[in-house]
Amino acid sequence: MPASSPAGCAPSRRGWRRAAVTAALLLVPQILSACPVCFGDPNSAMTKGTSNGVFFLLGVIGFVQVGLGAMFLAFWRRARALRSRRDALRVINGGFFR
């Protein structure tokens, strides 16, 4: 016995549905025509806007990475300063409780 199909849908019915969608896409060529960005018109306003958007997003990523690097550098400097201050306050011979 063949495997049962989900929700009672016969395998032939799924085939007809796929065929109908494929036929609809092939019969309506306007759906399949490329936009100026995909087609590659370099003088199109949409292409220029997309390029500017990509560069802007790369700039945002770079800005965030530089900010994270500066934050970790500040944490490292602060920890080093606190460590040197703590070492300067350390009692030489063990203090009162020794």
WOZILIN-V399094 format. One record per helix or strand of 2 or more residues. SS is the DSSP state (A for helix, B for strand). FROM is the first residue (numbers start at 1). LEN is the number of residues. If there is no record, write none. Layout:
# WOZILIN-V399094
ss=SS from=FROM len=LEN
ss=SS from=FROM len=LEN
This chain:
# WOZILIN-V399094
ss=A from=6 len=3
ss=A from=11 len=17
ss=A from=29 len=4
ss=A from=36 len=4
ss=A from=45 len=44
